[in-house]
Structure formats: C-alpha cells, structure tokens
Amino acid sequence: MFLEELTPILTELTRQPVAFLGGFFSGAFRLNLSDDPVKSWLDKQTGSTGNTATSKESGNGNNSGPQSISIE
C-alpha cells in the first residue's frame, strides 16, 4: 500500500533524474527561481533570456486583495 503511493515519484525519478533532483533540491531548500543568484545561473545554463516578468508584475496592477467575478 505504501509502495503504491511512491510509484509516481519513482517513475518521474527514473524518467528524468536530473530535473527531478533539481526540483526536489530547490523545493527542499525553498529556493526562489526568480531571485539571484539562481536566476542568473539558470539563464547561463539555458542560454536564453526568456520572459523576466514575475507574477507580481503581471496582471492589471490591482493586486490589493480578493476580487469578485461575475459568471453569466
């Protein structure tokens, strides 16, 4: 029963071990991938300067609290 719960984790570990361990490491040490020096290191590794906007900068600028929506 316990092994059935670990099966998806072990499957992902065997498929892409570097990506899995990198994600596990960043989660375990609570690294924010948009902060330096992690961001600059990732940019050097990937060789791209993708979208640098963070979630705080995106949107309509009204991030002061809960918002209401209407569903028709």
N, CA, C and O atoms as a Tripos MOL2 file, in Angstrom:
@<TRIPOS>MOLECULE
protein
  288   287    72     0     0
PROTEIN
NO_CHARGES

@<TRIPOS>ATOM
      1 N           0.8260   -1.1810    0.0000 N.3       1 MET1
      2 CA          0.0000    0.0000    0.0000 C.3       1 MET1
      3 C           0.8780    1.2560    0.0000 C.2       1 MET1
      4 O           0.6000    2.1980   -0.7430 O.2       1 MET1
      5 N           1.8960    1.2830    0.7930 N.am      2 PHE2
      6 CA          2.7940    2.4330    0.8300 C.3       2 PHE2
      7 C           3.5760    2.5430   -0.4650 C.2       2 PHE2
      8 O           3.8700    3.6480   -0.9210 O.2       2 PHE2
      9 N           3.9130    1.4160   -1.0590 N.am      3 LEU3
     10 CA          4.6610    1.4110   -2.3110 C.3       3 LEU3
     11 C           3.8380    1.9960   -3.4570 C.2       3 LEU3
     12 O           4.3970    2.6230   -4.3570 O.2       3 LEU3
     13 N           2.5170    1.7990   -3.4370 N.am      4 GLU4
     14 CA          1.6460    2.3520   -4.4750 C.3       4 GLU4
     15 C           1.6560    3.8750   -4.4550 C.2       4 GLU4
     16 O           1.5210    4.5030   -5.5060 O.2       4 GLU4
     17 N           1.8120    4.4800   -3.2840 N.am      5 GLU5
     18 CA          1.8430    5.9310   -3.1760 C.3       5 GLU5
     19 C           3.1670    6.4980   -3.6810 C.2       5 GLU5
     20 O           3.2130    7.6400   -4.1390 O.2       5 GLU5
     21 N           4.2360    5.7210   -3.6050 N.am      6 LEU6
     22 CA          5.5460    6.1640   -4.0490 C.3       6 LEU6
     23 C           5.8080    5.8880   -5.5260 C.2       6 LEU6
     24 O           6.7900    6.3870   -6.0780 O.2       6 LEU6
     25 N           4.9640    5.1170   -6.1650 N.am      7 THR7
     26 CA          5.1700    4.7430   -7.5640 C.3       7 THR7
     27 C           5.2860    5.9520   -8.4960 C.2       7 THR7
     28 O           6.2010    5.9690   -9.3190 O.2       7 THR7
     29 N           4.3990    6.9800   -8.4150 N.am      8 PRO8
     30 CA          4.5700    8.1290   -9.3200 C.3       8 PRO8
     31 C           5.8880    8.8810   -9.0960 C.2       8 PRO8
     32 O           6.4890    9.3760  -10.0490 O.2       8 PRO8
     33 N           6.3200    8.9640   -7.8760 N.am      9 ILE9
     34 CA          7.5800    9.6560   -7.5780 C.3       9 ILE9
     35 C           8.7520    8.8750   -8.1620 C.2       9 ILE9
     36 O           9.6450    9.4610   -8.7740 O.2       9 ILE9
     37 N           8.7540    7.5790   -7.9800 N.am     10 LEU10
     38 CA          9.8370    6.7590   -8.5120 C.3      10 LEU10
     39 C           9.8300    6.7410  -10.0340 C.2      10 LEU10
     40 O          10.8870    6.6700  -10.6610 O.2      10 LEU10
     41 N           8.6450    6.8030  -10.6310 N.am     11 THR11
     42 CA          8.5460    6.8340  -12.0950 C.3      11 THR11
     43 C           9.1810    8.1020  -12.6490 C.2      11 THR11
     44 O           9.9510    8.0440  -13.6080 O.2      11 THR11
     45 N           8.8610    9.2520  -12.0490 N.am     12 GLU12
     46 CA          9.4460   10.5100  -12.5070 C.3      12 GLU12
     47 C          10.9400   10.5550  -12.2520 C.2      12 GLU12
     48 O          11.6860   11.1310  -13.0430 O.2      12 GLU12
     49 N          11.3850    9.9590  -11.1640 N.am     13 LEU13
     50 CA         12.8120    9.9230  -10.8490 C.3      13 LEU13
     51 C          13.5820    9.1220  -11.8860 C.2      13 LEU13
     52 O          14.6930    9.5000  -12.2550 O.2      13 LEU13
     53 N          13.0130    8.0290  -12.3590 N.am     14 THR14
     54 CA         13.7110    7.2130  -13.3420 C.3      14 THR14
     55 C          13.6280    7.8090  -14.7480 C.2      14 THR14
     56 O          14.5200    7.5730  -15.5640 O.2      14 THR14
     57 N          12.5680    8.5830  -15.0510 N.am     15 ARG15
     58 CA         12.4340    9.1830  -16.3800 C.3      15 ARG15
     59 C          13.4070   10.3390  -16.5760 C.2      15 ARG15
     60 O          14.1320   10.3900  -17.5700 O.2      15 ARG15
     61 N          13.4170   11.2620  -15.6260 N.am     16 GLN16
     62 CA         14.2460   12.4590  -15.7440 C.3      16 GLN16
     63 C          14.9240   12.7250  -14.4040 C.2      16 GLN16
     64 O          14.4640   13.5750  -13.6420 O.2      16 GLN16
     65 N          15.9980   12.0210  -14.1060 N.am     17 PRO17
     66 CA         16.5960   12.1340  -12.7710 C.3      17 PRO17
     67 C          17.1790   13.5090  -12.4710 C.2      17 PRO17
     68 O          17.0730   13.9730  -11.3360 O.2      17 PRO17
     69 N          17.7870   14.1740  -13.4390 N.am     18 VAL18
     70 CA         18.3980   15.4760  -13.1830 C.3      18 VAL18
     71 C          17.3190   16.5210  -12.8940 C.2      18 VAL18
     72 O          17.4450   17.2930  -11.9430 O.2      18 VAL18
     73 N          16.2750   16.5480  -13.6970 N.am     19 ALA19
     74 CA         15.1930   17.5080  -13.4850 C.3      19 ALA19
     75 C          14.4780   17.2420  -12.1680 C.2      19 ALA19
     76 O          14.1450   18.1780  -11.4410 O.2      19 ALA19
     77 N          14.2410   15.9780  -11.8580 N.am     20 PHE20
     78 CA         13.5650   15.6250  -10.6180 C.3      20 PHE20
     79 C          14.3840   16.0380   -9.4110 C.2      20 PHE20
     80 O          13.8580   16.6470   -8.4790 O.2      20 PHE20
     81 N          15.6560   15.7140   -9.4190 N.am     21 LEU21
     82 CA         16.5030   16.0550   -8.2700 C.3      21 LEU21
     83 C          16.7100   17.5630   -8.1520 C.2      21 LEU21
     84 O          16.8180   18.0860   -7.0430 O.2      21 LEU21
     85 N          16.7650   18.2620   -9.2790 N.am     22 GLY22
     86 CA         16.8620   19.7200   -9.2320 C.3      22 GLY22
     87 C          15.6220   20.3510   -8.6220 C.2      22 GLY22
     88 O          15.7210   21.2760   -7.8160 O.2      22 GLY22
     89 N          14.4690   19.8560   -9.0020 N.am     23 GLY23
     90 CA         13.2240   20.3490   -8.4180 C.3      23 GLY23
     91 C          13.0970   19.9920   -6.9520 C.2      23 GLY23
     92 O          12.6140   20.7930   -6.1510 O.2      23 GLY23
     93 N          13.5280   18.7980   -6.6010 N.am     24 PHE24
     94 CA         13.4930   18.3790   -5.2010 C.3      24 PHE24
     95 C          14.4300   19.2350   -4.3580 C.2      24 PHE24
     96 O          14.0770   19.6500   -3.2540 O.2      24 PHE24
     97 N          15.6320   19.4980   -4.8860 N.am     25 PHE25
     98 CA         16.6160   20.3140   -4.1800 C.3      25 PHE25
     99 C          16.0990   21.7320   -3.9720 C.2      25 PHE25
    100 O          16.2110   22.2810   -2.8750 O.2      25 PHE25
    101 N          15.5290   22.3320   -5.0290 N.am     26 SER26
    102 CA         15.0350   23.7030   -4.9030 C.3      26 SER26
    103 C          13.8340   23.7730   -3.9630 C.2      26 SER26
    104 O          13.6570   24.7650   -3.2570 O.2      26 SER26
    105 N          13.0220   22.7450   -3.9490 N.am     27 GLY27
    106 CA         11.8970   22.7290   -3.0130 C.3      27 GLY27
    107 C          12.3250   22.4940   -1.5830 C.2      27 GLY27
    108 O          11.7700   23.0880   -0.6590 O.2      27 GLY27
    109 N          13.3120   21.6290   -1.3950 N.am     28 ALA28
    110 CA         13.7710   21.3250   -0.0420 C.3      28 ALA28
    111 C          14.4490   22.5270    0.6010 C.2      28 ALA28
    112 O          14.3030   22.7560    1.8020 O.2      28 ALA28
    113 N          15.1890   23.2970   -0.1930 N.am     29 PHE29
    114 CA         15.8770   24.4650    0.3410 C.3      29 PHE29
    115 C          15.1090   25.7640    0.1080 C.2      29 PHE29
    116 O          15.6150   26.8520    0.3830 O.2      29 PHE29
    117 N          13.8730   25.6390   -0.4060 N.am     30 ARG30
    118 CA         12.9720   26.7660   -0.6380 C.3      30 ARG30
    119 C          13.6340   27.8700   -1.4540 C.2      30 ARG30
    120 O          13.5860   29.0460   -1.0960 O.2      30 ARG30
    121 N          14.2510   27.4630   -2.5560 N.am     31 LEU31
    122 CA         14.9030   28.4160   -3.4380 C.3      31 LEU31
    123 C          13.8670   29.0300   -4.3680 C.2      31 LEU31
    124 O          13.0390   28.3170   -4.9340 O.2      31 LEU31
    125 N          13.9080   30.3330   -4.5240 N.am     32 ASN32
    126 CA         13.0370   31.0230   -5.4650 C.3      32 ASN32
    127 C          13.7910   31.1450   -6.7760 C.2      32 ASN32
    128 O          14.8560   31.7610   -6.8220 O.2      32 ASN32
    129 N          13.2630   30.5780   -7.8260 N.am     33 LEU33
    130 CA         13.9700   30.5340   -9.0980 C.3      33 LEU33
    131 C          14.0390   31.8800   -9.7960 C.2      33 LEU33
    132 O          14.7630   32.0180  -10.7820 O.2      33 LEU33
    133 N          13.3050   32.8790   -9.3130 N.am     34 SER34
    134 CA         13.3650   34.1980   -9.9340 C.3      34 SER34
    135 C          14.2860   35.1470   -9.1820 C.2      34 SER34
    136 O          14.3870   36.3160   -9.5540 O.2      34 SER34
    137 N          14.9590   34.6810   -8.1390 N.am     35 ASP35
    138 CA         15.9080   35.5070   -7.3860 C.3      35 ASP35
    139 C          17.3300   35.1850   -7.8150 C.2      35 ASP35
    140 O          17.6230   34.0730   -8.2520 O.2      35 ASP35
    141 N          18.2060   36.1690   -7.6850 N.am     36 ASP36
    142 CA         19.6270   35.9330   -7.9330 C.3      36 ASP36
    143 C          20.2150   35.2310   -6.7230 C.2      36 ASP36
    144 O          19.7250   35.4790   -5.6220 O.2      36 ASP36
    145 N          21.1880   34.4070   -6.8280 N.am     37 PRO37
    146 CA         21.9910   34.0200   -7.9690 C.3      37 PRO37
    147 C          21.3940   32.8620   -8.7590 C.2      37 PRO37
    148 O          21.9580   32.4670   -9.7790 O.2      37 PRO37
    149 N          20.2760   32.3120   -8.3190 N.am     38 VAL38
    150 CA         19.6750   31.1740   -9.0170 C.3      38 VAL38
    151 C          19.2170   31.5760  -10.4090 C.2      38 VAL38
    152 O          19.4240   30.8320  -11.3670 O.2      38 VAL38
    153 N          18.5960   32.7460  -10.5330 N.am     39 LYS39
    154 CA         18.0880   33.1900  -11.8230 C.3      39 LYS39
    155 C          19.2220   33.3860  -12.8270 C.2      39 LYS39
    156 O          19.1230   32.9530  -13.9750 O.2      39 LYS39
    157 N          20.2880   34.0350  -12.3960 N.am     40 SER40
    158 CA         21.4020   34.2650  -13.3260 C.3      40 SER40
    159 C          22.0770   32.9490  -13.7040 C.2      40 SER40
    160 O          22.5270   32.7910  -14.8390 O.2      40 SER40
    161 N          22.1530   32.0140  -12.7760 N.am     41 TRP41
    162 CA         22.7510   30.7150  -13.0900 C.3      41 TRP41
    163 C          21.8800   29.9580  -14.0860 C.2      41 TRP41
    164 O          22.3940   29.3450  -15.0210 O.2      41 TRP41
    165 N          20.5580   29.9980  -13.8890 N.am     42 LEU42
    166 CA         19.6540   29.3280  -14.8230 C.3      42 LEU42
    167 C          19.7180   29.9710  -16.2000 C.2      42 LEU42
    168 O          19.6640   29.2700  -17.2110 O.2      42 LEU42
    169 N          19.8330   31.3020  -16.2560 N.am     43 ASP43
    170 CA         19.9440   31.9710  -17.5490 C.3      43 ASP43
    171 C          21.2140   31.5520  -18.2850 C.2      43 ASP43
    172 O          21.1950   31.3640  -19.5010 O.2      43 ASP43
    173 N          22.3210   31.4050  -17.5490 N.am     44 LYS44
    174 CA         23.5650   30.9630  -18.1820 C.3      44 LYS44
    175 C          23.4560   29.5230  -18.6660 C.2      44 LYS44
    176 O          23.9650   29.1910  -19.7360 O.2      44 LYS44
    177 N          22.7990   28.6670  -17.8940 N.am     45 GLN45
    178 CA         22.6750   27.2680  -18.2660 C.3      45 GLN45
    179 C          21.7900   27.0820  -19.4890 C.2      45 GLN45
    180 O          22.0990   26.2690  -20.3600 O.2      45 GLN45
    181 N          20.7020   27.8200  -19.5620 N.am     46 THR46
    182 CA         19.7810   27.6500  -20.6820 C.3      46 THR46
    183 C          20.1810   28.4870  -21.8760 C.2      46 THR46
    184 O          19.8010   28.1750  -23.0050 O.2      46 THR46
    185 N          20.9460   29.5490  -21.6490 N.am     47 GLY47
    186 CA         21.3860   30.3820  -22.7580 C.3      47 GLY47
    187 C          20.2850   31.2380  -23.3340 C.2      47 GLY47
    188 O          20.3940   31.7190  -24.4620 O.2      47 GLY47
    189 N          19.2260   31.4330  -22.5750 N.am     48 SER48
    190 CA         18.1200   32.2370  -23.0770 C.3      48 SER48
    191 C          17.8010   33.3440  -22.0920 C.2      48 SER48
    192 O          18.1180   33.2710  -20.9050 O.2      48 SER48
    193 N          17.1680   34.3590  -22.6220 N.am     49 THR49
    194 CA         16.7160   35.4650  -21.7840 C.3      49 THR49
    195 C          15.2070   35.5300  -21.9010 C.2      49 THR49
    196 O          14.6650   36.5330  -22.3660 O.2      49 THR49
    197 N          14.5280   34.4890  -21.4930 N.am     50 GLY50
    198 CA         13.0810   34.3770  -21.6250 C.3      50 GLY50
    199 C          12.3500   35.4920  -20.9220 C.2      50 GLY50
    200 O          12.9460   36.5200  -20.5970 O.2      50 GLY50
    201 N          11.0980   35.3110  -20.6870 N.am     51 ASN51
    202 CA         10.2700   36.3110  -20.0490 C.3      51 ASN51
    203 C          10.7460   36.5420  -18.6280 C.2      51 ASN51
    204 O          10.7660   35.6130  -17.8200 O.2      51 ASN51
    205 N          11.1270   37.7650  -18.3170 N.am     52 THR52
    206 CA         11.6500   38.0710  -16.9890 C.3      52 THR52
    207 C          10.5980   38.6610  -16.0760 C.2      52 THR52
    208 O          10.9010   38.9930  -14.9300 O.2      52 THR52
    209 N           9.3620   38.8020  -16.5510 N.am     53 ALA53
    210 CA          8.3020   39.3540  -15.7170 C.3      53 ALA53
    211 C           7.8830   38.3250  -14.6740 C.2      53 ALA53
    212 O           7.7010   37.1470  -14.9830 O.2      53 ALA53
    213 N           7.7360   38.7800  -13.4500 N.am     54 THR54
    214 CA          7.2930   37.8870  -12.3850 C.3      54 THR54
    215 C           5.7920   38.0010  -12.2410 C.2      54 THR54
    216 O           5.1630   38.8530  -12.8690 O.2      54 THR54
    217 N           5.2240   37.1560  -11.4270 N.am     55 SER55
    218 CA          3.7840   37.1660  -11.2550 C.3      55 SER55
    219 C           3.3210   38.4390  -10.5610 C.2      55 SER55
    220 O           2.1670   38.8330  -10.7270 O.2      55 SER55
    221 N           4.1720   39.0890   -9.7980 N.am     56 LYS56
    222 CA          3.7960   40.3350   -9.1470 C.3      56 LYS56
    223 C           3.6530   41.4610  -10.1550 C.2      56 LYS56
    224 O           2.8500   42.3730   -9.9560 O.2      56 LYS56
    225 N           4.4230   41.4080  -11.2360 N.am     57 GLU57
    226 CA          4.3840   42.4660  -12.2310 C.3      57 GLU57
    227 C           3.2970   42.2480  -13.2650 C.2      57 GLU57
    228 O           2.8690   43.2020  -13.9160 O.2      57 GLU57
    229 N           2.8430   41.0270  -13.4290 N.am     58 SER58
    230 CA          1.8520   40.7470  -14.4540 C.3      58 SER58
    231 C           0.4590   41.0490  -13.9320 C.2      58 SER58
    232 O           0.2600   41.1980  -12.7260 O.2      58 SER58
    233 N          -0.4880   41.1390  -14.8250 N.am     59 GLY59
    234 CA         -1.8640   41.4090  -14.4460 C.3      59 GLY59
    235 C          -2.2310   42.8490  -14.6990 C.2      59 GLY59
    236 O          -1.5470   43.5650  -15.4300 O.2      59 GLY59
    237 N          -3.3350   43.2690  -14.0760 N.am     60 ASN60
    238 CA         -3.8170   44.6200  -14.3170 C.3      60 ASN60
    239 C          -3.3270   45.6130  -13.2740 C.2      60 ASN60
    240 O          -3.7330   46.7750  -13.3150 O.2      60 ASN60
    241 N          -2.4820   45.2120  -12.3550 N.am     61 GLY61
    242 CA         -1.9310   46.1250  -11.3710 C.3      61 GLY61
    243 C          -2.7860   46.2520  -10.1340 C.2      61 GLY61
    244 O          -2.4040   46.9690   -9.2090 O.2      61 GLY61
    245 N          -3.9300   45.5880  -10.0730 N.am     62 ASN62
    246 CA         -4.8150   45.6670   -8.9210 C.3      62 ASN62
    247 C          -4.6940   44.3710   -8.1250 C.2      62 ASN62
    248 O          -5.5680   43.5080   -8.1990 O.2      62 ASN62
    249 N          -3.6190   44.2400   -7.3690 N.am     63 ASN63
    250 CA         -3.3760   43.0230   -6.6000 C.3      63 ASN63
    251 C          -3.5050   43.2930   -5.1060 C.2      63 ASN63
    252 O          -2.7340   42.7580   -4.3090 O.2      63 ASN63
    253 N          -4.4690   44.1150   -4.7240 N.am     64 SER64
    254 CA         -4.5740   44.5160   -3.3250 C.3      64 SER64
    255 C          -5.4090   43.5510   -2.4820 C.2      64 SER64
    256 O          -5.5000   43.7420   -1.2700 O.2      64 SER64
    257 N          -6.0070   42.5470   -3.0590 N.am     65 GLY65
    258 CA         -6.7960   41.6190   -2.2680 C.3      65 GLY65
    259 C          -7.7270   40.8060   -3.1160 C.2      65 GLY65
    260 O          -7.5710   40.7390   -4.3350 O.2      65 GLY65
    261 N          -8.7020   40.1830   -2.4820 N.am     66 PRO66
    262 CA         -9.6600   39.3530   -3.2260 C.3      66 PRO66
    263 C         -10.4540   40.1810   -4.2160 C.2      66 PRO66
    264 O         -10.7850   41.3390   -3.9580 O.2      66 PRO66
    265 N         -10.7530   39.5780   -5.3410 N.am     67 GLN67
    266 CA        -11.5240   40.2510   -6.3770 C.3      67 GLN67
    267 C         -12.7600   39.4330   -6.6690 C.2      67 GLN67
    268 O         -12.7460   38.2070   -6.5600 O.2      67 GLN67
    269 N         -13.8190   40.1080   -7.0360 N.am     68 SER68
    270 CA        -15.0590   39.4070   -7.3510 C.3      68 SER68
    271 C         -15.1830   39.2480   -8.8570 C.2      68 SER68
    272 O         -14.7190   40.0920   -9.6230 O.2      68 SER68
    273 N         -15.8080   38.1660   -9.2670 N.am     69 ILE69
    274 CA        -16.0670   37.9270  -10.6780 C.3      69 ILE69
    275 C         -17.5450   37.6260  -10.8480 C.2      69 ILE69
    276 O         -18.2100   37.2010   -9.9040 O.2      69 ILE69
    277 N         -18.0510   37.8430  -12.0280 N.am     70 SER70
    278 CA        -19.4520   37.5100  -12.2960 C.3      70 SER70
    279 C         -19.5080   36.4330  -13.3750 C.2      70 SER70
    280 O         -18.8160   36.5130  -14.3900 O.2      70 SER70
    281 N         -20.3280   35.4440  -13.1410 N.am     71 ILE71
    282 CA        -20.4910   34.3430  -14.0820 C.3      71 ILE71
    283 C         -21.8840   34.4160  -14.6510 C.2      71 ILE71
    284 O         -22.8700   34.4090  -13.9140 O.2      71 ILE71
    285 N         -21.9640   34.4870  -15.9670 N.am     72 GLU72
    286 CA        -23.2720   34.6040  -16.6110 C.3      72 GLU72
    287 C         -23.8450   33.2670  -16.9310 C.2      72 GLU72
    288 O         -24.9450   33.1810  -17.4780 O.2      72 GLU72
@<TRIPOS>BOND
     1     1     2 1
     2     2     3 1
     3     3     4 2
     4     3     5 am
     5     5     6 1
     6     6     7 1
     7     7     8 2
     8     7     9 am
     9     9    10 1
    10    10    11 1
    11    11    12 2
    12    11    13 am
    13    13    14 1
    14    14    15 1
    15    15    16 2
    16    15    17 am
    17    17    18 1
    18    18    19 1
    19    19    20 2
    20    19    21 am
    21    21    22 1
    22    22    23 1
    23    23    24 2
    24    23    25 am
    25    25    26 1
    26    26    27 1
    27    27    28 2
    28    27    29 am
    29    29    30 1
    30    30    31 1
    31    31    32 2
    32    31    33 am
    33    33    34 1
    34    34    35 1
    35    35    36 2
    36    35    37 am
    37    37    38 1
    38    38    39 1
    39    39    40 2
    40    39    41 am
    41    41    42 1
    42    42    43 1
    43    43    44 2
    44    43    45 am
    45    45    46 1
    46    46    47 1
    47    47    48 2
    48    47    49 am
    49    49    50 1
    50    50    51 1
    51    51    52 2
    52    51    53 am
    53    53    54 1
    54    54    55 1
    55    55    56 2
    56    55    57 am
    57    57    58 1
    58    58    59 1
    59    59    60 2
    60    59    61 am
    61    61    62 1
    62    62    63 1
    63    63    64 2
    64    63    65 am
    65    65    66 1
    66    66    67 1
    67    67    68 2
    68    67    69 am
    69    69    70 1
    70    70    71 1
    71    71    72 2
    72    71    73 am
    73    73    74 1
    74    74    75 1
    75    75    76 2
    76    75    77 am
    77    77    78 1
    78    78    79 1
    79    79    80 2
    80    79    81 am
    81    81    82 1
    82    82    83 1
    83    83    84 2
    84    83    85 am
    85    85    86 1
    86    86    87 1
    87    87    88 2
    88    87    89 am
    89    89    90 1
    90    90    91 1
    91    91    92 2
    92    91    93 am
    93    93    94 1
    94    94    95 1
    95    95    96 2
    96    95    97 am
    97    97    98 1
    98    98    99 1
    99    99   100 2
   100    99   101 am
   101   101   102 1
   102   102   103 1
   103   103   104 2
   104   103   105 am
   105   105   106 1
   106   106   107 1
   107   107   108 2
   108   107   109 am
   109   109   110 1
   110   110   111 1
   111   111   112 2
   112   111   113 am
   113   113   114 1
   114   114   115 1
   115   115   116 2
   116   115   117 am
   117   117   118 1
   118   118   119 1
   119   119   120 2
   120   119   121 am
   121   121   122 1
   122   122   123 1
   123   123   124 2
   124   123   125 am
   125   125   126 1
   126   126   127 1
   127   127   128 2
   128   127   129 am
   129   129   130 1
   130   130   131 1
   131   131   132 2
   132   131   133 am
   133   133   134 1
   134   134   135 1
   135   135   136 2
   136   135   137 am
   137   137   138 1
   138   138   139 1
   139   139   140 2
   140   139   141 am
   141   141   142 1
   142   142   143 1
   143   143   144 2
   144   143   145 am
   145   145   146 1
   146   146   147 1
   147   147   148 2
   148   147   149 am
   149   149   150 1
   150   150   151 1
   151   151   152 2
   152   151   153 am
   153   153   154 1
   154   154   155 1
   155   155   156 2
   156   155   157 am
   157   157   158 1
   158   158   159 1
   159   159   160 2
   160   159   161 am
   161   161   162 1
   162   162   163 1
   163   163   164 2
   164   163   165 am
   165   165   166 1
   166   166   167 1
   167   167   168 2
   168   167   169 am
   169   169   170 1
   170   170   171 1
   171   171   172 2
   172   171   173 am
   173   173   174 1
   174   174   175 1
   175   175   176 2
   176   175   177 am
   177   177   178 1
   178   178   179 1
   179   179   180 2
   180   179   181 am
   181   181   182 1
   182   182   183 1
   183   183   184 2
   184   183   185 am
   185   185   186 1
   186   186   187 1
   187   187   188 2
   188   187   189 am
   189   189   190 1
   190   190   191 1
   191   191   192 2
   192   191   193 am
   193   193   194 1
   194   194   195 1
   195   195   196 2
   196   195   197 am
   197   197   198 1
   198   198   199 1
   199   199   200 2
   200   199   201 am
   201   201   202 1
   202   202   203 1
   203   203   204 2
   204   203   205 am
   205   205   206 1
   206   206   207 1
   207   207   208 2
   208   207   209 am
   209   209   210 1
   210   210   211 1
   211   211   212 2
   212   211   213 am
   213   213   214 1
   214   214   215 1
   215   215   216 2
   216   215   217 am
   217   217   218 1
   218   218   219 1
   219   219   220 2
   220   219   221 am
   221   221   222 1
   222   222   223 1
   223   223   224 2
   224   223   225 am
   225   225   226 1
   226   226   227 1
   227   227   228 2
   228   227   229 am
   229   229   230 1
   230   230   231 1
   231   231   232 2
   232   231   233 am
   233   233   234 1
   234   234   235 1
   235   235   236 2
   236   235   237 am
   237   237   238 1
   238   238   239 1
   239   239   240 2
   240   239   241 am
   241   241   242 1
   242   242   243 1
   243   243   244 2
   244   243   245 am
   245   245   246 1
   246   246   247 1
   247   247   248 2
   248   247   249 am
   249   249   250 1
   250   250   251 1
   251   251   252 2
   252   251   253 am
   253   253   254 1
   254   254   255 1
   255   255   256 2
   256   255   257 am
   257   257   258 1
   258   258   259 1
   259   259   260 2
   260   259   261 am
   261   261   262 1
   262   262   263 1
   263   263   264 2
   264   263   265 am
   265   265   266 1
   266   266   267 1
   267   267   268 2
   268   267   269 am
   269   269   270 1
   270   270   271 1
   271   271   272 2
   272   271   273 am
   273   273   274 1
   274   274   275 1
   275   275   276 2
   276   275   277 am
   277   277   278 1
   278   278   279 1
   279   279   280 2
   280   279   281 am
   281   281   282 1
   282   282   283 1
   283   283   284 2
   284   283   285 am
   285   285   286 1
   286   286   287 1
   287   287   288 2
@<TRIPOS>SUBSTRUCTURE
     1 MET1         2 RESIDUE 1 A MET
     2 PHE2         6 RESIDUE 1 A PHE
     3 LEU3        10 RESIDUE 1 A LEU
     4 GLU4        14 RESIDUE 1 A GLU
     5 GLU5        18 RESIDUE 1 A GLU
     6 LEU6        22 RESIDUE 1 A LEU
     7 THR7        26 RESIDUE 1 A THR
     8 PRO8        30 RESIDUE 1 A PRO
     9 ILE9        34 RESIDUE 1 A ILE
    10 LEU10       38 RESIDUE 1 A LEU
    11 THR11       42 RESIDUE 1 A THR
    12 GLU12       46 RESIDUE 1 A GLU
    13 LEU13       50 RESIDUE 1 A LEU
    14 THR14       54 RESIDUE 1 A THR
    15 ARG15       58 RESIDUE 1 A ARG
    16 GLN16       62 RESIDUE 1 A GLN
    17 PRO17       66 RESIDUE 1 A PRO
    18 VAL18       70 RESIDUE 1 A VAL
    19 ALA19       74 RESIDUE 1 A ALA
    20 PHE20       78 RESIDUE 1 A PHE
    21 LEU21       82 RESIDUE 1 A LEU
    22 GLY22       86 RESIDUE 1 A GLY
    23 GLY23       90 RESIDUE 1 A GLY
    24 PHE24       94 RESIDUE 1 A PHE
    25 PHE25       98 RESIDUE 1 A PHE
    26 SER26      102 RESIDUE 1 A SER
    27 GLY27      106 RESIDUE 1 A GLY
    28 ALA28      110 RESIDUE 1 A ALA
    29 PHE29      114 RESIDUE 1 A PHE
    30 ARG30      118 RESIDUE 1 A ARG
    31 LEU31      122 RESIDUE 1 A LEU
    32 ASN32      126 RESIDUE 1 A ASN
    33 LEU33      130 RESIDUE 1 A LEU
    34 SER34      134 RESIDUE 1 A SER
    35 ASP35      138 RESIDUE 1 A ASP
    36 ASP36      142 RESIDUE 1 A ASP
    37 PRO37      146 RESIDUE 1 A PRO
    38 VAL38      150 RESIDUE 1 A VAL
    39 LYS39      154 RESIDUE 1 A LYS
    40 SER40      158 RESIDUE 1 A SER
    41 TRP41      162 RESIDUE 1 A TRP
    42 LEU42      166 RESIDUE 1 A LEU
    43 ASP43      170 RESIDUE 1 A ASP
    44 LYS44      174 RESIDUE 1 A LYS
    45 GLN45      178 RESIDUE 1 A GLN
    46 THR46      182 RESIDUE 1 A THR
    47 GLY47      186 RESIDUE 1 A GLY
    48 SER48      190 RESIDUE 1 A SER
    49 THR49      194 RESIDUE 1 A THR
    50 GLY50      198 RESIDUE 1 A GLY
    51 ASN51      202 RESIDUE 1 A ASN
    52 THR52      206 RESIDUE 1 A THR
    53 ALA53      210 RESIDUE 1 A ALA
    54 THR54      214 RESIDUE 1 A THR
    55 SER55      218 RESIDUE 1 A SER
    56 LYS56      222 RESIDUE 1 A LYS
    57 GLU57      226 RESIDUE 1 A GLU
    58 SER58      230 RESIDUE 1 A SER
    59 GLY59      234 RESIDUE 1 A GLY
    60 ASN60      238 RESIDUE 1 A ASN
    61 GLY61      242 RESIDUE 1 A GLY
    62 ASN62      246 RESIDUE 1 A ASN
    63 ASN63      250 RESIDUE 1 A ASN
    64 SER64      254 RESIDUE 1 A SER
    65 GLY65      258 RESIDUE 1 A GLY
    66 PRO66      262 RESIDUE 1 A PRO
    67 GLN67      266 RESIDUE 1 A GLN
    68 SER68      270 RESIDUE 1 A SER
    69 ILE69      274 RESIDUE 1 A ILE
    70 SER70      278 RESIDUE 1 A SER
    71 ILE71      282 RESIDUE 1 A ILE
    72 GLU72      286 RESIDUE 1 A GLU
